[in-house]
Amino acid sequence: MDAELLLLPQGDEGTGFRTKNAPGERFRRVLFDRGDALIAKATIISITHGTVKNDDLATLLVFEFRFVSNNRSRRFIRSTITITFEDATKGRNVPPEVYRIAPEGRCALNRTETMRNTKQTANAGVNTGTLPGVGVDVGYVWEVEKSETREHWTIFTGMKRQLGDCREDNAVIWSMEENNEKKDGIPSFVRTAVLLRRKENEPFSFTVKIRTDVDFVSEVKALFGLEKADTIDPVEIDPEIDPEDLRVESLGAGGAHLPDLDSLDLAKQAAVEVLTLLDATH
């Protein structure tokens, strides 16, 4: 059977960013780290267990995503990050609920303005009759020039979703797209937070999928073929394991469970930051 070559301009090698678990491994801090000229990396940096209102069990997760270009002529122009949460056992079918996220909604970053002049013409004709049945059209043409201001942004959106056969939000999708006027790429550093509400004090898992599109110069390389995607390995989190044992941070000292996690300002407590390349200091 002849092999089919997919000519999909989806970006640099590793556009479908995947990382496999080591043998016997269920948790990893670095979720993926792929690319050469264009590098994408995702890390889970904080896990905090506790409760929300009505004493429901909860877990706060903080992620960091980096999109870096090692070549000034190449850049990411848009990206979509999808994190889907599941019951780790697959049998009980009680995935955690995505309760709150940050950033959420539609944000405009890196705002710029451009000015464009437009012209409008008009013709007013007057018919004058010198003899019966004979007329002469006298036309007056004028132009009106008007200046229009157009605004451009780097767009960042975040929203909760119900993916698959689930009656509650079990996923979060963040997407970003570059300022189409400046063409300086997407934010190179993004920190996000997800507050989960759990029905049981049992392990749960999540998978991360990232879709990226790149500039035309980068697409040319991708047209020669498409890298075969690796198997997606989920990351499992057990509420009974101290986050320090997983080499990640926690808001609760010594792995203590914190009450009222829903009262936290996620943008502040989880240090949510969205930076453009020029502002990034990380």
Secondary structure, DSSP 8 states (H G I E B T S, - for coil): -----------STTSS------TT----SEEEEEESSEEEEEEEEEEEEEE-GGG-EEEEEEEEEEEEESSTT--EEEEEEEEEEEETTSSS----EEEEEES-EEEEEEEEEEEEEEEEEEEEEEEEEEETTEEEEEEEEEEEEEEEEEEEEEEEEEEEE--SS-SS--EEEEEEE--TTT---S-SEEEEEEEEEESSSS-EEEEEEEEEEE-HHHHHHHTT----------EEE-TTS-GGGGT-B-SSGGG--BS-GGGS-HHHHTT--EE-TTT---
